[in-house]
Every structure is written in structure tokens, then in C-alpha cells.
Amino acid sequence: MARARPAAAAASAAFCPARPAGALADALSRIVPGSSTGELIPLGAAPDGRTAYVAAWTQSFSGVAALDLSSGRLRAIRPFADPASDQADGVSAGPWLVWSQTHSLSDLDAFTVYAWNAQTRRLRLIGRSLAGPAGAPWPSPWHAPAVSGHYAAWAQGYGPGGLVEIRLANLASGTVTTIRRGHVQAPFFDGPLLVWPESDTPGSETGLHAYSVVTHAPAALPAALAAVRGTDFVVSDGTRTAYLSPDFTALYYSPAQDMPARVRLRLPAGEDFTDLALAPGTLAWTTTSATYLASTTTGAFTQVTPRYGYATGSGSVVLVSDAPSQAVSSQHGAHPPLVTHVVDPAAIAWPECSAGSAAAGK
């Protein structure tokens, strides 16, 4: 007798548009204090869902900070040396916040990588870009570091012709090692596996490769990832997996590691996917039109920003940021406020997804 799959595996073959009950609308009507007056770019959230980590540009502070989501109070983690040019992109998991910080608005190849522990309040520099013979940094894929457990990983250029290496940091000990070199792209974690796209030659189609942080050796890919080709837009939490087609028009999803992903959504002509994020029970994606949130249990999804914007997933909540209006952008210049909302996935009553097409309307 066949074993029944968990509820998450029962999601329909296609995601479908729907309107969930009022909890989501209520969440989107509430604004994180401070997000309407200064630019706060979410990097992640603490496990309790009450604190977010942000790159901030406000009248009183610019840098990486912890943000109290109910009061809007910022607690500095590391100020920017030059708020006019410094930027940060990062991710949080468990007690760790890890981010890459760049120092120019026109060149993202010079960067430093920092790790901060919310329990000990200890900040550590764990990596930096590598310079070539002429002193300029080697080109690197621009992507936030990946974090899982007590490990972080990132990609950085080390040579000519697009040569890139994967760096793995043990955040508990501070040890950093190089685990792969070649024509590789930015890594992500899939449970205990560190996974990255790699091609044989520059510009050729990539396939995924994996390394186990448990055995410290190359590892086989799970079925959900084995068929991925030509894309570096892949997200996983060790159970669920989602990724984009190479042409950014189709969304693949698998609810379990032993299940190959299937197309769950196709976009209409003229529209592309631009980002993906996972949170408990939910998957978020952004297109060239807006940002959407879906239940990975029922398959229902809905639009959560008026236009574009983006969503930041975490192990507790989803942070939804609206795109600034033209008027706001003109008034504030390089750092316009990004109105942000906190969505608790557990509070949303998603309807069941009825049978239908996998094509998405707006």
C-alpha cells in the first residue's frame, strides 16, 4: 500500500489566483513604523518574528541594523562608513545575520562579508573580495550570502575569464574554506547541502552541484534539484524547492525533496519573473508587474503589492516591501522610503486551489 504524502505534497499541479480571508488584507494595511520616512531594506527576520534586520538610510542612522517591527526602533549593528555609496545585501537564519557590503554605486565587485550573532551580539568580518594583479577586484556574481545552521557561503571572483570560487564559513569557529573553483555561480543551501550552478565554460548552460556540510564531501542532488538547468534563481528550505525557468517565464515547484519539480505557473507574454522567496507555508515571487504570495499547501496565490516591490522570506514571517512612487523617489533621491508590511503566514486562511490553467493573469 502506497504511503500517503504530507499535506504540502498535495498542492495542485498549478498555482491559482484567489482571495484569502481578511488576515492578509489586514497585514498589508499595516505599515512597519519608520518604513514610510526612511529607506529600510529588509535582509531577514529573527525567529520570533518581532525583529527584522535591515539596511537602513534614515535621518538618525545609516547602516545595517536590527529593527523592532512594532515600534520602528533601530538598534545599530554596523554603520556605513559612507552612506552615500555603501550598500548591503544579506540573509538571516537562526541567530545569524550575514551580509555582503559594497562600497560603490557603480561597481559591486569590491565587497566585504560580515556575520553577526544575535545571541552574543558579536560581529565578525568573514570574507572580502579578491584583487587581481592591477589591484582591481576580480568580477564576482552579485548575490547575498547563503546561511544555514552555523554555516554561510558566498561566491567571489578569483581570476580572469569569469573564474569564481565558492567560500564556506563555519560561523561557530570562524574557519573559512574554498570548496569549489571554476565557472560557478552564487550558492544556496538545501538543508545540509550547499548547492551551486556550474558550467563547463563561460556562458554555457549551468547544472547544479552539491557539497554536504555534514560529510564535507561532494554529494548527490535530490530529485527536486537534479533536473535544474540554466538558472540561478533557486530557493529551498531542505523540503520545499522552487526555481525559475532560464527565460524567467515559468515557475517550478516541488513540495518534497524526492519529487521532481513541476511547472506551477506560467506568465503571460511580456512579463517576467524577477525574484523568489520562501517562508513557512508560503512562496513569494516578484514579476515585472508586482509581488505575489502563495500558499504551498493549497496552491492559492494573490497579489500583495500595488506594483513591483519585493518580498523577503524568513523562518517566521514574510516582509513585503512596496515599490516607491515616482513622487517619493523624486523627493528622496537615491534612498526613497520603501513602505514595508509584516505578514504572518500562520494567520492566513488560504482557500483551496481549484483545477485550472497554470497560466497567470494579473
N, C-alpha and C positions, 0 to 999 in steps of 0.2 A: 504494500500500500504506500503510495507516494506521501512524503511528508509535506504538510501544509506550509506555505511560505508565510513570513511575517506580514502584518498589515501593510507595511511600506511597499512590499513587493507586489501588492495587489493593485497599484495605481494603473489606470487605464493606459492604453497604448499611445494616447495623445493627451497633452495638456489642453484644457478647455477654458475659455473665458467665463467668469462667474462673478457674482457679487456676494462676498461673505457677509456674515452678520455684523452688527454695528461696532464691535470692538475695534476692528481695523480702522474704520472711519473715525472713531473717537481718537485713536492713537495718532492718526495723520492730522487731526485738527489741533493737537497739542504740539507746541514748539519747545525745543530744548532751550532754556534760558541762556542768553548770550549769543545764540546762533544767528539771530537776526540783526546783530550790531557789529559783529566781527567775524572774520573767516575762521571757521573751525572745521578742519578736515578730519573726519573720523579715521582712526587707524585700527580700532578694535574696541572691545569692551571687557571688563572684568567678569569673572564667572558669576558674580552675584547680580549682574545686570544693572547695578546702580552707578557704576563709574565707567566712563569712556576714556579712551586715550586718543589724543588729537594732536595734529599740527595746527598751531594757533597763531593768528595775527590779530591782536586786539590793541586797544589803546594802552593797556597796562602791561601786556606781556606778549612776546613773540617767541615761539619755540615749541618743543614737544612737552605736553602736559597731561595730567590726569584731570578729567572734567567730571564734577558732580552733576549727574544728569537731572536732578531735581532742583538744585539751586543755581547751577551755572558757574559755581566757583571753580577756578582753575588752581591746580597745585603744580608748580613748575617741576619738571623732570630734567630738562636741559634747554636753556635759552639758546636761540640762534645768535651766532656771533654777528651776522649781517642779515637782519630781517628782510632787507630788500632783495637778496639773492639766494639765501638758504631755503631749502625745501626738504621735506621728509616724507617718506612713504614706508609704511610698516604694517605689522600684524601682531596680534596678541593671542596667546594661548596659555591657559592656566595662569601661573603667576608672572609669566614673562611677556614683556613688550620688546620687540626687536624691530629696528628700523634702519634704513639707509638714508643718509643725509647728503644732499648735493649742495654745491656752493656757487652755482651759476644758473641763470635763467636760460642760457643758450647752449650749455654743454653739461650733459648729465653723466659724463664718463669719469669725472673725479668725484669720489664719494668716500664716506666713512660709514661703518656699520656699528651700531650701538645695541647693547642688551641691557634691559633694566628689570630688576626683580621687585615686584610689588610688595612682597613679604619682607624682604630685607632692606628695601629702598636702595639697593646697590646698583650703580651704573657702571658699565664696563664697555670699553671700546674693544670690539672683537675682530674687526677687519677694516681694510681700506683698499681702494683701487690700486692697481699696479701701473707704474710709469714705464714707458718704452725708452729706447736709447736717447731720444731727443728730449726727454723729460715730460712729454705729454702723456696722459694716461691712455692705455690701450682701450679701444672701444669695448663697452660691456652692454649686455642686454639690460634695459631698464625695467626692473620689476622689483616689487617689495620682497624682502627675505621671506622664507617659509619657516614656520615654527611648529614643533610637535613635541610634547613632553619636555624633556630637558635638552632638546636639540634645535638648532637653527641652521639654515643653509641658504646659500645665495650663489649667483653666477657672476664671474668677473673675467674681463679680458686679460690675457697674458702674453699675446703675441700677434704677429701680423696675419692678415688673411682671415680675420674673424675667429681666431683661436680663443676659446673660452674654457675656464676651469670651474668645477663645482667645488665649493668650500663648505665643509660640515663642521659646525661648532658644537662641542659639548658645553652647554651653558652652566652646568654644575661645576665642572673642573676648569673651564676656560680654554681647553685644548681645541685647536682648530687644525683640521687636516684637509688635504686635497684628495678627493675620491675619484675624480674623472677629469680628463683633459681632452680637448678636441673641438669639433663643431657642435657644441652643445648650447642649449638654451636654459632659461631660468627653471629651477626645480620646484617641486611641490611635494608635500607629504601625503601618503596614503596609509594611515595607521603607522606601523613601524617601518614602512618602506619610504625611502626617498626616491622620487621618480623625476626624470627629466627627458625632454625631447632631444634627439641627437640625429645628425645627418652624416653621411659619409663624406660629403664635400659641401662647401659653402653654397647655399641656395637650393640644394636638393631636398626632397621630401623627408621630413623627420619621422622617426618612430620612437617609442618610449623605451627607456631602460630604467632598471631599478637597483637599489642598494639597500640592504637591510641594516638598520642601526642596532639590531639585536645580535646578528651573526657577524656584522662588519665585513660583509662579502656581497658580491652581486647576487641578485635574487630574481626569481621568475615573476612576471607580471600576473595579476589576477585577470580573470576573464573580462571584467568590466573595462580594463585598460588595454588589453592585448591588441585590439584592432585599431587603436587610435593612431592616425597618421596625419602629418601635415599641419598640426595645430599646437599652439602652446597655451590655449585657453582651456584649461582643465582644472576642475576643483573636486576634492574628495575629502571625506571625513573618516575614511577607513571602512565605511559601509556603503554609503551612497556616493555615486560618481556622476558628474555632468561635464560635458565638453561641447565645444562648438565645431562645426564643420570648417574646413580650411577656407571656404569662401564666406564664412560668417553669416550664413543664411539659415542654418539648421541647428537645432539644439538636441543633443543626445543625452539620455539619462538612464542610469541603472540604479535600482534600489538595493542591490546586493552585490558583493564582490564576485560571486560565482556566476553572475548573469551578465552576458554581453549587453552593452548599452544599445538602446533603440532610439530612433528619431521620435521625439515627443512634440516638437513644434517646428514649423517652417514659417519664415517671414514672407510677407508679400514682396513683390518686385519693388526695388528702390529703397528697401530698408535692410539694415544690417544689425547684427548683434555687436556690442562693444565690450561687455563685461559680464561676469558671473560671480555669484557669492552664495555660500551655504550657511544655514543656521538651523537650529533644531526644528525638524519637521517642515522646513521651508527651503526653497531655492529662489534666489533673486537673479534677474538679468536686466541689463540695460541695452536698449537699442538706440538707433539714431533718432528715435522719436520720444521715448520715455523709459521709465524704470518700472518693472513689474515684479510682483511677489506671487509665488505659487506654493501650494501645499504638495509636499512629496508623498502624502498619504492618499489624498483624493484626486490629485491632478488638476484641481481648480486653480486658476490664477486671475489676478486683477492688476490694473494699473495703479501705481502708488505715487507717482509724481506727475505734475501737470505737463512737463516736458523733460526730456533728457534726465539730468540728475544722476544719482547712483545709489547703490545700497552696499553697506558694509556688514558682512555676516560675522557672527561670533558664536561662542558656545552657549550664549544665554539669550541675546536679543539681536534684532536687526536694527541698524541705524540707517534711516532713509534720508538722504540729502537732496533737497530741491535745487535745480539749477537757478542761478541768479537771473533776474530780469535784466533787460538791456539798460533800463534806467539805473538799477542798482550797480551794475557793472561800470557804467559811465561815471557814477558818483564816487565809487570806491577804488577804481583803477585796478591794479594787479591783484588785489586781495578783497574781492567783494564778499559780503556775508553769504553763507550757504545755510538757509533755514533747514534745520535738522529735526527729525521726529524719531521717537523710540517705539519700536513695535515688539511686543512680547508674543512670539509665535504660539505659546501655550494658551493665550487668551482668545485666539481667533477660531471661530466655528466655521470651518470651510464646508461648502456643500459638496456632495458627490459629483464627480465629473461624468456627465452623460456621454454616450458614444457619439463620435463625430469626427470631423476632419482634424488633421494635425496642422492645418494652416492657421496662422494667427492673423486676425484683424486687429484694428486699433481700438 
